[in-house]
Amino acid sequence: MFDHFDFLAPFYDRAIPFDRLALMLKMVELPVTGMLLDAGGGTGRVAGELASYVRKAIVADLSRGMLSQALGKGLAGVQTPVERLPFDDGIFERIIMVDALHHVHDQSKTIAELWRVLKPGGRLVIEEPDIRTWQVKVVAVVEKVALMRSHFISPLAIARFFPAGASVKIETEGYNAWVIVSKQ
């Protein structure tokens, strides 16, 4: 079966460079002394930029091709669906998921797993294209035509997946949205 991400892996970083370090440091509240999980982190393009602000950065991704790019950057990684993370409860002080939630098979299970592995007092930031904007609606159609398994949902729909005890904030800018969650 054709895997879009294995195919895109060798040139993904050049096609979609990460250029928002200051913004991400602020959203995630880095530096910290704990570990960072980049869930659905692909090539590690974001985790690689944040690695010096945490004790250890780990990339979890299903695509072997994407993960091999991350490992080539010296990042720790694990090939896994984010719906079933192979980590103990509450071990990550920070978790990010950048432009990946719309690609997972089960968004509800993914959020539950991210919440499970987030340490009490930790912070989780999900950055997603905002489906409420026309630009992202066009991207959603293109990804459907390309037979990608994308399923874009609104920032409010993402926020609703978290349990009642979660402190959830939504920020938007342009065609991006950030769901920022703190675990009390």
Helices and strands as residue ranges (DSSP letters): H 4-8, G 9-11, H 12-15, H 21-28, E 35-39, H 47-50, G 51-53, E 56-61, H 64-72, E 76-79, E 92-98, G 101-103, H 107-117, E 118-129, H 134-145, H 155-159, E 166-173, E 176-183
